[in-house]
């Protein structure tokens, strides 16, 4: 079986990204917080099934803001499976994070889309079935 182990993203503020992920994925914890030989910070945040590798820009780099998603080439959003969409939604709203539309209720899943402080969009999915035919039903 193939499964995604991690995604590695360069972010302008690792601590801000950790704050967002602590609300969006309450079971995530910091697996490692380190500094590369080249001097930039990196952090792995996740659980036993996978993680997000957060990386600061390389020392001396002049990073630019990501292109407009869904229009330009690049990552549009990152998706995480969560346990309780309503609780995650309430926590993110209370913390002031910007959403991209209301919660989407399908027959066997609930989906939320939120932006973190860096402008990355995250899709947060709660599945109400273990049956792949129901989980991945495209209605």
Backbone as ProteinMPNN parsed JSONL, in Angstrom:
{"seq_chain_A": "XXXXXXXXXXXXXXXXXXXXXXXXXXXXXXXXXXXXXXXXXXXXXXXXXXXXXXXXXXXXXXXXXXXXXXXXXXXXXXXXXXXXXXXXXXXXXXXXXXXXXXXXXXXXXXXXXXXXXXXXXXXXXXXXXXXXXXXXXXX", "coords_chain_A": {"N_chain_A": [[0.844, -1.185, 0.0], [0.57, 2.166, -0.848], [1.211, 5.223, 0.732], [0.982, 8.627, 1.675], [3.654, 9.948, 3.374], [4.754, 12.366, 4.322], [4.616, 15.948, 3.894], [6.59, 18.616, 2.752], [7.003, 21.9, 3.505], [7.964, 25.247, 2.913], [7.829, 27.889, 5.09], [6.943, 31.22, 6.214], [6.915, 31.685, 8.957], [7.574, 29.537, 11.317], [6.623, 29.012, 13.923], [4.084, 30.178, 13.865], [2.872, 28.51, 11.986], [2.885, 26.118, 13.418], [1.111, 26.813, 15.481], [-1.324, 27.029, 14.022], [-1.554, 24.356, 13.042], [-1.772, 22.983, 15.458], [-4.354, 23.49, 16.208], [-5.844, 22.678, 13.96], [-5.144, 20.008, 13.682], [-5.381, 18.35, 16.267], [-4.164, 16.045, 17.357], [-1.579, 16.097, 16.508], [1.893, 16.465, 17.206], [5.054, 17.964, 18.045], [7.577, 16.426, 16.449], [10.245, 16.69, 15.905], [12.451, 19.398, 16.28], [14.653, 21.301, 14.715], [17.863, 22.534, 13.5], [19.254, 23.031, 10.407], [22.42, 22.182, 8.867], [23.035, 24.318, 7.239], [21.957, 26.429, 8.58], [19.226, 27.131, 8.696], [15.991, 26.817, 10.257], [14.017, 23.893, 10.942], [11.073, 21.918, 11.402], [9.379, 18.998, 12.337], [6.058, 18.15, 12.408], [3.541, 16.131, 13.575], [1.927, 12.884, 13.661], [1.875, 9.348, 14.485], [1.311, 8.338, 11.979], [2.026, 10.1, 9.939], [3.463, 13.274, 8.864], [3.947, 16.863, 8.802], [6.49, 18.602, 7.357], [7.931, 21.449, 8.327], [9.649, 24.204, 7.163], [12.042, 26.773, 7.416], [12.968, 29.469, 5.237], [15.964, 29.149, 3.264], [19.014, 30.364, 4.629], [19.836, 33.642, 3.808], [18.288, 33.619, 1.553], [15.826, 35.081, -0.631], [12.788, 34.915, -0.197], [9.638, 34.661, -1.937], [6.157, 35.517, -1.983], [3.716, 32.962, -2.249], [2.253, 31.908, -5.379], [-0.994, 32.777, -6.699], [-3.406, 30.522, -5.672], [-5.037, 27.802, -7.376], [-4.977, 29.087, -9.771], [-2.384, 29.593, -10.699], [0.533, 27.495, -11.329], [1.376, 25.049, -8.874], [1.02, 24.084, -5.378], [-2.285, 23.702, -4.33], [-3.855, 23.15, -2.029], [-3.389, 21.504, 1.171], [-4.405, 18.405, 2.458], [-5.894, 17.105, 5.38], [-6.926, 14.379, 7.384], [-9.305, 14.489, 9.892], [-10.738, 14.097, 13.225], [-13.021, 15.372, 14.319], [-14.861, 17.526, 12.84], [-16.541, 19.7, 13.504], [-15.584, 20.569, 16.024], [-12.915, 21.241, 15.389], [-13.371, 23.228, 13.493], [-14.659, 25.172, 15.125], [-12.55, 25.841, 16.887], [-10.636, 26.929, 15.099], [-12.061, 29.098, 14.008], [-12.557, 30.585, 16.354], [-9.933, 31.281, 16.922], [-9.466, 33.064, 14.938], [-8.795, 32.373, 12.309], [-8.988, 32.451, 8.744], [-11.566, 31.271, 6.706], [-12.29, 29.305, 3.763], [-15.046, 29.361, 2.508], [-18.115, 27.712, 3.639], [-18.579, 24.841, 5.89], [-18.6, 21.781, 4.151], [-20.966, 19.392, 3.682], [-21.118, 16.123, 2.928], [-22.47, 12.89, 2.017], [-20.963, 10.998, 3.481], [-18.863, 12.319, 4.638], [-17.36, 15.289, 6.043], [-16.191, 18.467, 5.099], [-13.782, 21.022, 5.525], [-12.309, 24.169, 4.725], [-9.537, 26.074, 5.356], [-7.358, 28.913, 5.768], [-3.976, 29.288, 6.728], [-1.736, 31.412, 8.659], [0.241, 32.064, 6.817], [-1.028, 31.979, 4.45], [-1.441, 29.533, 3.262], [-3.699, 27.105, 2.096], [-5.726, 24.754, 3.773], [-7.314, 21.658, 3.61], [-9.61, 20.085, 5.593], [-10.774, 17.069, 6.614], [-13.413, 15.119, 7.808], [-14.266, 11.825, 8.07], [-17.152, 9.761, 7.962], [-17.39, 7.093, 7.609], [-15.864, 3.908, 7.194], [-15.721, 2.557, 4.904], [-14.271, 2.472, 1.815], [-15.675, 2.923, -0.616], [-17.762, 4.518, 0.178], [-16.475, 6.594, 1.577], [-15.002, 7.893, -0.42], [-16.866, 8.731, -2.226], [-17.925, 10.604, -4.875], [-19.981, 13.092, -4.964]], "CA_chain_A": [[0.0, 0.0, 0.0], [1.272, 3.442, -0.883], [0.559, 6.279, 1.51], [1.801, 9.828, 1.83], [4.271, 10.015, 4.694], [4.877, 13.756, 4.764], [4.755, 17.047, 2.942], [7.588, 19.566, 3.235], [6.66, 23.231, 3.01], [8.719, 26.379, 3.433], [6.874, 28.837, 5.651], [7.598, 32.432, 6.712], [6.948, 31.701, 10.422], [7.333, 28.159, 11.749], [5.793, 28.996, 15.133], [2.7, 30.456, 13.446], [2.383, 27.286, 11.346], [2.631, 25.163, 14.503], [-0.143, 27.233, 16.15], [-2.441, 26.62, 13.167], [-1.661, 22.892, 13.015], [-2.211, 22.478, 16.764], [-5.822, 23.587, 16.207], [-6.394, 21.905, 12.849], [-4.824, 18.592, 13.897], [-5.073, 18.304, 17.704], [-3.324, 14.909, 17.732], [-0.21, 16.324, 16.055], [2.855, 17.011, 18.158], [6.358, 18.236, 17.434], [8.41, 15.217, 16.444], [11.64, 17.15, 15.921], [12.67, 20.826, 16.023], [16.087, 21.331, 14.511], [18.506, 23.532, 12.647], [20.077, 22.391, 9.386], [23.82, 22.621, 8.812], [23.082, 25.603, 6.546], [21.514, 27.464, 9.508], [17.79, 27.407, 8.732], [15.222, 25.975, 11.184], [13.007, 22.986, 10.409], [10.304, 21.228, 12.432], [8.433, 17.971, 11.894], [4.866, 18.167, 13.246], [2.667, 15.085, 13.084], [1.575, 11.777, 14.542], [2.558, 8.12, 14.084], [0.995, 7.994, 10.594], [2.63, 11.027, 8.987], [3.81, 14.573, 9.429], [4.224, 18.011, 7.945], [7.817, 19.161, 7.583], [7.919, 22.904, 8.193], [11.025, 24.64, 6.968], [12.298, 28.189, 7.16], [13.715, 29.697, 3.995], [17.408, 29.042, 3.425], [19.673, 31.582, 5.074], [20.242, 34.494, 2.703], [17.327, 33.556, 0.446], [14.847, 36.164, -0.735], [11.55, 34.22, -0.575], [8.519, 35.431, -2.464], [4.851, 34.992, -1.624], [3.217, 31.951, -3.181], [1.348, 32.341, -6.439], [-2.417, 32.618, -6.426], [-3.797, 29.127, -5.825], [-6.068, 27.429, -8.343], [-4.775, 29.859, -10.99], [-1.008, 29.363, -11.116], [1.081, 26.183, -10.989], [1.812, 24.918, -7.487], [0.119, 23.389, -4.456], [-3.51, 24.451, -4.037], [-4.093, 22.98, -0.592], [-2.956, 20.259, 1.787], [-5.556, 17.789, 3.104], [-5.683, 16.305, 6.584], [-8.087, 13.701, 7.95], [-9.491, 14.88, 11.285], [-11.762, 13.316, 13.919], [-14.225, 16.111, 14.706], [-14.847, 18.752, 12.034], [-17.2, 20.807, 14.212], [-14.679, 21.069, 17.063], [-11.779, 21.883, 14.721], [-13.898, 24.467, 12.921], [-14.871, 26.138, 16.214], [-11.246, 26.294, 17.357], [-10.006, 27.791, 14.099], [-12.842, 30.345, 13.942], [-12.275, 31.33, 17.591], [-8.568, 31.803, 16.84], [-9.435, 34.106, 13.917], [-8.329, 31.931, 10.999], [-9.91, 32.732, 7.635], [-12.058, 30.078, 6.018], [-12.633, 29.405, 2.352], [-16.39, 28.812, 2.375], [-18.68, 27.01, 4.791], [-18.354, 23.397, 5.941], [-19.302, 21.029, 3.112], [-21.487, 18.14, 4.226], [-21.436, 15.087, 1.958], [-23.124, 11.745, 2.663], [-20.099, 10.238, 4.384], [-17.723, 13.137, 5.077], [-17.492, 16.743, 6.208], [-14.943, 19.103, 4.67], [-13.543, 22.433, 5.857], [-11.135, 24.761, 4.076], [-9.057, 27.234, 6.105], [-6.036, 29.441, 5.449], [-3.128, 29.584, 7.874], [-1.198, 32.784, 8.647], [1.085, 32.267, 5.637], [-1.866, 31.951, 3.262], [-1.63, 28.18, 2.758], [-5.032, 26.569, 2.324], [-5.765, 23.4, 4.31], [-8.595, 20.963, 3.581], [-9.733, 19.259, 6.783], [-11.843, 16.134, 6.263], [-13.872, 14.122, 8.77], [-15.003, 10.744, 7.411], [-18.128, 9.086, 8.808], [-17.456, 5.714, 7.144], [-14.582, 3.268, 6.917], [-15.874, 1.916, 3.597], [-13.714, 3.351, 0.785], [-16.682, 3.289, -1.617], [-18.545, 5.624, 0.74], [-15.571, 7.703, 1.919], [-14.543, 8.594, -1.616], [-17.998, 8.919, -3.132], [-17.93, 11.962, -5.419], [-21.393, 13.439, -5.173]], "C_chain_A": [[0.886, 1.243, 0.0], [0.491, 4.441, -0.051], [1.525, 7.448, 1.63], [2.344, 9.868, 3.246], [4.356, 11.445, 5.205], [4.841, 14.708, 3.575], [5.751, 18.017, 3.559], [7.264, 20.926, 2.635], [7.543, 24.28, 3.687], [7.71, 27.442, 3.845], [7.612, 30.063, 6.183], [7.75, 32.448, 8.229], [6.573, 30.308, 10.917], [6.422, 28.122, 12.97], [4.331, 29.292, 14.817], [2.096, 29.22, 12.786], [2.067, 26.229, 12.394], [1.347, 25.522, 15.238], [-1.355, 26.807, 15.338], [-2.625, 25.107, 13.229], [-2.111, 22.324, 14.352], [-3.724, 22.561, 16.906], [-6.439, 22.7, 15.132], [-6.213, 20.401, 13.051], [-4.41, 18.398, 15.351], [-4.202, 17.125, 18.139], [-1.884, 15.043, 17.232], [0.635, 16.848, 17.216], [4.159, 17.258, 17.411], [7.207, 16.984, 17.582], [9.889, 15.585, 16.516], [11.666, 18.626, 15.562], [14.174, 20.988, 15.905], [16.56, 22.482, 13.655], [19.417, 22.777, 11.685], [21.505, 22.919, 9.442], [23.948, 24.002, 8.18], [22.494, 26.741, 7.399], [20.032, 27.76, 9.542], [17.086, 26.399, 9.649], [14.252, 25.073, 10.416], [12.353, 22.253, 11.581], [9.42, 20.189, 11.76], [7.289, 17.936, 12.905], [3.935, 17.086, 12.714], [2.298, 14.074, 14.142], [2.298, 10.531, 14.035], [2.319, 7.74, 12.625], [1.653, 8.908, 9.561], [2.904, 12.363, 9.638], [3.922, 15.629, 8.343], [5.612, 18.512, 8.333], [7.734, 20.657, 7.296], [9.363, 23.365, 8.124], [11.064, 26.142, 6.777], [13.026, 28.304, 5.826], [15.21, 29.561, 4.272], [17.992, 30.394, 3.814], [20.16, 32.359, 3.86], [19.299, 34.488, 1.519], [16.397, 34.756, 0.5], [13.512, 35.545, -1.148], [10.481, 35.183, -1.083], [7.226, 34.773, -2.014], [4.394, 34.016, -2.695], [2.318, 32.57, -4.232], [-0.093, 32.139, -6.02], [-2.83, 31.178, -6.694], [-4.946, 28.981, -6.808], [-5.963, 28.2, -9.659], [-3.39, 29.548, -11.561], [-0.575, 27.946, -10.767], [1.527, 26.18, -9.54], [0.774, 24.176, -6.659], [-1.089, 24.274, -4.181], [-3.9, 24.346, -2.575], [-3.519, 21.647, -0.142], [-4.14, 19.704, 2.55], [-5.155, 16.944, 4.289], [-6.987, 15.637, 6.976], [-8.139, 14.05, 9.427], [-10.627, 14.066, 11.892], [-13.07, 14.059, 14.112], [-14.232, 17.471, 14.003], [-15.462, 19.932, 12.773], [-16.286, 21.407, 15.276], [-13.483, 21.798, 16.45], [-12.216, 23.221, 14.133], [-14.067, 25.53, 13.997], [-13.547, 26.695, 16.721], [-10.564, 27.235, 16.388], [-10.735, 29.121, 13.97], [-12.544, 31.201, 15.171], [-10.888, 31.958, 17.569], [-8.409, 32.831, 15.727], [-8.914, 33.675, 12.561], [-9.416, 32.114, 9.953], [-10.28, 31.44, 6.939], [-12.249, 30.361, 4.537], [-13.972, 28.687, 2.185], [-16.854, 28.089, 3.624], [-18.296, 25.528, 4.773], [-19.198, 22.734, 4.854], [-19.688, 19.681, 3.703], [-21.843, 17.207, 3.071], [-22.069, 13.918, 2.717], [-22.256, 11.095, 3.735], [-18.856, 11.015, 4.821], [-18.145, 14.58, 5.24], [-16.135, 17.345, 5.841], [-14.944, 20.569, 5.047], [-12.32, 22.896, 5.079], [-10.776, 26.028, 4.841], [-7.678, 27.628, 5.608], [-5.262, 29.639, 6.74], [-2.574, 30.998, 7.732], [-0.356, 33.086, 7.41], [0.279, 32.267, 4.35], [-2.015, 30.58, 2.635], [-3.05, 27.735, 3.073], [-4.912, 25.116, 2.77], [-7.179, 22.861, 4.175], [-8.595, 19.99, 4.751], [-10.964, 18.385, 6.605], [-12.133, 15.195, 7.426], [-14.679, 13.087, 8.001], [-15.936, 10.085, 8.416], [-18.327, 7.641, 8.36], [-16.039, 5.201, 6.956], [-14.58, 2.579, 5.557], [-15.344, 2.862, 2.515], [-14.733, 3.785, -0.271], [-17.545, 4.447, -1.119], [-17.655, 6.835, 1.024], [-15.243, 8.553, 0.698], [-15.616, 8.695, -2.677], [-18.012, 10.378, -3.58], [-19.34, 12.313, -5.815], [-21.523, 14.706, -5.988]], "O_chain_A": [[1.839, 1.337, 0.773], [-0.736, 4.5, -0.119], [2.741, 7.262, 1.681], [1.58, 9.826, 4.211], [4.07, 11.714, 6.371], [5.013, 14.312, 2.422], [5.747, 18.215, 4.774], [7.25, 21.09, 1.415], [7.824, 24.199, 4.883], [6.851, 27.844, 3.059], [8.779, 29.964, 6.564], [8.619, 33.147, 8.748], [5.397, 29.944, 10.936], [5.532, 27.275, 13.042], [3.436, 28.717, 15.436], [0.924, 28.915, 13.007], [1.074, 25.514, 12.264], [0.57, 24.633, 15.586], [-2.317, 26.279, 15.897], [-3.738, 24.629, 13.447], [-2.768, 21.284, 14.384], [-4.316, 21.78, 17.651], [-7.451, 22.043, 15.375], [-7.057, 19.614, 12.624], [-3.22, 18.292, 15.645], [-3.563, 17.194, 19.189], [-1.055, 14.177, 17.512], [0.151, 17.573, 18.084], [4.334, 16.808, 16.279], [7.513, 16.545, 18.691], [10.685, 14.868, 17.121], [10.976, 19.054, 14.638], [14.895, 20.829, 16.89], [15.774, 23.288, 13.157], [20.252, 21.978, 12.109], [21.758, 23.985, 10.003], [24.846, 24.77, 8.528], [22.531, 27.898, 6.981], [19.603, 28.579, 10.355], [17.539, 25.264, 9.795], [13.734, 25.456, 9.367], [12.984, 22.001, 12.607], [8.788, 20.464, 10.74], [7.507, 17.723, 14.098], [3.571, 17.108, 11.538], [2.342, 14.347, 15.342], [3.232, 10.641, 13.241], [3.044, 6.906, 12.083], [1.817, 8.506, 8.409], [2.613, 12.565, 10.817], [3.983, 15.333, 7.149], [5.871, 18.808, 9.5], [7.496, 21.071, 6.161], [10.195, 22.958, 8.935], [10.234, 26.716, 6.072], [13.626, 27.34, 5.351], [15.666, 29.826, 5.385], [17.513, 31.439, 3.373], [20.821, 31.801, 2.984], [19.478, 35.262, 0.579], [16.209, 35.367, 1.553], [13.132, 35.63, -2.315], [10.436, 36.353, -0.705], [7.214, 33.584, -1.696], [4.647, 34.209, -3.884], [1.701, 33.613, -4.013], [-0.37, 31.4, -5.075], [-2.637, 30.664, -7.796], [-5.719, 29.912, -7.037], [-6.771, 27.992, -10.564], [-3.245, 29.276, -12.753], [-1.247, 27.268, -9.991], [2.003, 27.195, -9.032], [-0.23, 23.699, -7.188], [-0.944, 25.448, -3.841], [-4.24, 25.35, -1.95], [-3.205, 20.778, -0.956], [-4.827, 20.462, 3.234], [-4.204, 16.165, 4.223], [-8.046, 16.261, 6.908], [-7.14, 13.925, 10.135], [-11.389, 13.422, 11.172], [-14.134, 13.442, 14.074], [-13.675, 18.445, 14.512], [-14.956, 21.05, 12.679], [-16.221, 22.629, 15.415], [-13.084, 22.855, 16.939], [-11.514, 24.224, 14.262], [-13.658, 26.675, 13.8], [-13.435, 27.898, 16.96], [-9.974, 28.234, 16.802], [-10.096, 30.165, 13.837], [-12.307, 32.403, 15.048], [-10.681, 33.036, 18.126], [-7.335, 33.415, 15.579], [-8.615, 34.529, 11.727], [-10.604, 31.955, 10.233], [-9.42, 30.619, 6.623], [-12.355, 31.513, 4.117], [-14.012, 27.53, 1.766], [-16.078, 27.878, 4.555], [-17.762, 25.023, 3.785], [-20.363, 23.081, 4.662], [-18.833, 18.927, 4.168], [-22.777, 17.483, 2.318], [-22.184, 13.968, 3.941], [-22.76, 10.688, 4.781], [-17.901, 10.422, 5.322], [-19.135, 15.035, 4.667], [-15.083, 16.823, 6.209], [-15.948, 21.268, 4.914], [-11.41, 22.112, 4.808], [-11.591, 26.943, 4.965], [-6.925, 26.799, 5.097], [-5.817, 30.103, 7.736], [-2.912, 31.703, 6.781], [-0.25, 34.243, 7.002], [0.823, 32.523, 3.276], [-2.645, 30.451, 1.586], [-3.548, 27.956, 4.177], [-4.114, 24.347, 2.232], [-8.138, 23.521, 4.575], [-7.687, 19.169, 4.885], [-12.074, 18.896, 6.462], [-11.229, 14.557, 7.964], [-15.667, 13.428, 7.35], [-15.57, 9.874, 9.573], [-19.339, 7.028, 8.7], [-15.131, 5.955, 6.605], [-13.548, 2.075, 5.114], [-15.904, 3.94, 2.314], [-14.656, 4.908, -0.77], [-18.006, 5.264, -1.915], [-18.039, 7.97, 0.743], [-15.21, 9.782, 0.775], [-15.326, 8.74, -3.872], [-18.102, 11.283, -2.75], [-19.836, 11.892, -6.86], [-22.637, 15.151, -6.264]]}, "name": "protein", "num_of_chains": 1, "seq": "XXXXXXXXXXXXXXXXXXXXXXXXXXXXXXXXXXXXXXXXXXXXXXXXXXXXXXXXXXXXXXXXXXXXXXXXXXXXXXXXXXXXXXXXXXXXXXXXXXXXXXXXXXXXXXXXXXXXXXXXXXXXXXXXXXXXXXXXXXX"}
